[in-house]
Amino acid sequence: MPAARGASAEAFREARAIMTTKKWGKDDFWGLGAEWDPQWLLTPAQKKLQAKLIDLCRTTLRENAVESDKKLIFPRKNFEALA
């Protein structure tokens, strides 16, 4: 696999290792592979924000989206949670 623009081979190997152990909550993440999920391009601050957003999606936004879909209402709770 080619390394990303400006990324070192070592950074690519680290990212690949991270992707093979990526979790969604307590379960293994079954989504995109390392070649389509370029974690090595993110800064530490971006990775921190990403982790917060993933947790918010898992714990709050998903449940609110299901409720909004069932009741056919605007997902205001999700906008408030993201504010």
C-alpha positions as CSV (number, residue, x, y, z in Angstrom):
1,M,0.0,0.0,0.0
2,P,1.4,3.4,-0.8
3,A,2.1,5.8,2.1
4,A,0.0,9.0,2.2
5,R,1.4,12.3,1.0
6,G,4.0,13.5,3.4
7,A,3.6,10.6,5.8
8,S,6.5,8.4,6.8
9,A,6.5,4.7,6.4
10,E,6.7,4.4,10.2
11,A,3.6,6.5,10.6
12,F,1.8,4.4,8.0
13,R,2.7,1.2,9.8
14,E,1.4,2.7,13.1
15,A,-1.8,3.8,11.5
16,R,-2.3,0.3,10.0
17,A,-1.8,-1.2,13.5
18,I,-4.3,1.1,14.9
19,M,-6.8,0.3,12.3
20,T,-6.6,-3.4,12.9
21,T,-7.5,-2.8,16.5
22,K,-10.1,-0.1,16.0
23,K,-13.1,-0.3,18.3
24,W,-16.7,0.9,18.2
25,G,-17.5,1.0,21.9
26,K,-16.5,-2.5,23.2
27,D,-16.9,-4.2,19.8
28,D,-14.5,-4.5,16.9
29,F,-15.0,-1.8,14.2
30,W,-16.2,-3.5,11.0
31,G,-16.1,-0.4,8.7
32,L,-13.5,0.9,6.3
33,G,-10.0,-0.6,6.2
34,A,-6.8,1.4,6.8
35,E,-6.4,2.3,3.2
36,W,-9.8,4.3,3.3
37,D,-9.5,5.6,6.9
38,P,-6.3,7.7,6.9
39,Q,-5.8,8.2,10.7
40,W,-2.1,9.1,10.0
41,L,-3.2,12.4,8.5
42,L,-4.9,13.6,11.7
43,T,-3.2,15.8,14.2
44,P,-3.4,14.8,17.9
45,A,-6.1,17.5,18.5
46,Q,-8.1,16.2,15.5
47,K,-7.8,12.6,16.9
48,K,-9.1,13.8,20.3
49,L,-12.0,15.6,18.7
50,Q,-12.7,12.5,16.5
51,A,-12.8,10.3,19.6
52,K,-15.3,12.7,21.3
53,L,-17.5,12.7,18.3
54,I,-17.5,8.9,17.9
55,D,-18.4,8.5,21.6
56,L,-21.2,11.1,21.3
57,C,-22.6,9.4,18.2
58,R,-22.5,6.0,19.9
59,T,-24.0,7.2,23.2
60,T,-26.4,9.9,22.2
61,L,-26.9,10.8,18.6
62,R,-27.8,7.2,17.4
63,E,-30.5,6.9,20.0
64,N,-31.9,10.3,19.2
65,A,-31.9,9.6,15.5
66,V,-33.9,6.4,16.0
67,E,-36.4,8.2,18.1
68,S,-36.7,11.0,15.5
69,D,-37.2,8.5,12.7
70,K,-39.8,6.6,14.5
71,K,-41.8,9.7,15.5
72,L,-41.1,11.5,12.2
73,I,-39.8,14.5,14.0
74,F,-37.0,16.9,13.4
75,P,-33.8,15.6,15.2
76,R,-33.5,18.7,17.4
77,K,-32.0,16.7,20.3
78,N,-29.0,15.9,18.1
79,F,-28.4,19.5,17.2
80,E,-28.6,20.4,20.8
81,A,-26.1,17.6,21.7
82,L,-23.7,18.9,19.1
83,A,-23.9,22.5,20.2
